[in-house]
Amino acid sequence: MLMRALKKSRPILMIVLFVQAISMFFLFLTQVGKRKSLADAFLALSATETAASIYLLVRQIIDHKEKKLCRAQKKAMEEDPEGFEIPLDKTASEKDFR
């Protein structure tokens, strides 16, 4: 259930993390001359949030491509069930699928 909720909220999380990363970067720029250690912390947070949002974006793209491929295979099976080939490995034979 948690994974389903995460998948549904993935685009919102990407946007929120990216906006927060930008704001942390601007905080880094404002504090770089005054407080070096605080500025370093803001920069580290900005980098981490950017990496997390990029990871979520890549996962979103991969999941979308997998769904698209699954739909295409399902459509091909519905159009011509006899002509659709099932990939066989060394232990399976064509008789196993009939």
N, C-alpha and C positions, 0 to 999 in steps of 0.2 A: 504494500500500500504506500509505503514511504517513497519507493522508487517511482511509482506512478505519479505521485504528487510532485516529485522532483522533476520528472520529465515534462509535466504540464507547466511548471513554473520556470523552466529553464530559460526561455527568452527574457522573462522579467528579471531573473537573477543576473543574466548577462548584462543587461542595460544598467541595472543598479550597481553592479560591481565596477563596470567601466566608468560610470559617472563618479562614483566614489574614488576610483583610482585617479581620475583627473583632478578632483578636488584635493586629494592628498598630495598630488604633484605640485599644485599651486601653493599649498601650505608649505611644502618643502622649499619652494622658491622664496617665500616670504621669510622663512626662518633660517636660511642658509648662512646669512651673515651674522645673525644675532646669536643663535643657539645651535651649535654644530651637531650635538648629539640628538637633539629633538628633530632637527632637519633630516638626519640620517634615518631616524625612525619613520618619519613621514615618507621618505623615499622608499624604504623597505616595504612599508604597507602598500604604497602605490604599485610597486613592482609585483608584489604578491597578488593583489587584486586584479591587475592586468593579466597576469598569467592564468588566474582562475577563470576570468571571463573568456580568454582565448580558448582555454580547455573546453569550457561549456559550448562555445561556438563550434569547435571542431566536432565534439560529440553530437551536436545538433545536426550538422551537415552529414556526418556518417550515418546517423539513424535515418535521416531523410532519404539518403541514397539506398540504404537497405530496404526501406519500405517501398521505394519506387521499383527496385529490382524484384521484390516479392510480388508486387502487384502485376508486373510484366510477366513473371513466370506463371502466376495464377491465370492471367488472361490467356496466355499461350496454351495452357492445359485445357481451359474451357473451350477454346476455339477448335483445337484438334487433339483430343486426348490420346488417340492412337499414334500420332506422329511425334508426341513429346517423348524425348529420350530421358531415361533415368540413368545417371552416371553409375557405372558398376565398378566395384572394387575387385580385388583378386579372389575373394571368397564368395561373392555373390554371382549368381548367373541370371540369365534372362528369364529362366523358368520360375525363379523365386518370386517374380513380380506379376505373374499371370494367374 
